[in-house]
Amino acid sequence: MSKILSWEGNQEALSGAFRASSSQDFIHCVHCDNAVDTPEEIASYPNGKCPNCGKNWTGLEKRSTNIRVTAPEAISGSTL
């Protein structure tokens, strides 16, 4: 038997509860473990250099993405 949930009369529970979805990419330098996360810094990968230590990217860097999704309450996840 399925159950139907209704939010009628409970609008204050919904106000401000839903947030926009977003994501953020990270590249972790193998030389200094700096977490590069701005679009400008990520654009330097893989042909540029780490903005923190100045060494060339090696291609062995760890890449991760944090994702925040729209839900009744904030949830997040990581690929690490």
N, C-alpha and C positions, 0 to 999 in steps of 0.2 A: 504494500500500500504506500503510495507516495504522499508526501506532506507538502502543502503549499504554505510558504512563509509570506507574511504580509508586513510591510513597514508602515502601514497607515497608522497615524496617531503617534508615531515614534520618529518624527522627522529630526528631532534634535540629535538622535543617534547617528544620523547620516550627515548632518551639516559639518563640513570640513573633514570628513572621514576619508574621502576618496582623493588620492593624489595622482598627479600625472606620472606616467611611466618614463623612466630615464635609464641611461646606461653610461658607464665610464670605462674607457680602455686604459690599461696599464701595460708598460713594458719595463721589466726589471733588469737593469744592467748587470752583466756577469762580473764586471770588474769592481764596482762599488755598491751594488745592490740598490742603487737609486731607483725609485719608482717614478718613471716618466709618465705623466698623465695629462698634460695639456695638448691640445690639437697641434700646436706649433712644434712641440718636442716630439710627438709621435710622428709628425710628417718627416722628421729627420731619419726615421728608421726605414730601411736597413742600410742606407748608403751614407749616413752621416755619422755623428759622434754623440756620445752621451753628454748632455749639457752639464752634468755634475762633475765628472772626472776628465772629460775631454778625449777619452779613448774611443777608437772606432767600435761600432757595433760588430759583433762576431757572428750573429745568426743563431747563437745558442741561448739568447735571452728568453726568459719566461714571459709569455704574454697572458694577460688575464682580462676579463671583463666583469665588472660588477653591474648587476641589473636590478633596478628597483621597479616593480610592477604596480599597476593600479589594483588596489585591494581595499577591503573595508578597514584594514589596519596595515601600517607599513610592514613590508617584508622585504628581504633582500637576499641575494645569493652571490656566490663566487665560483669561478671555475678552478680555483686553487684547491 
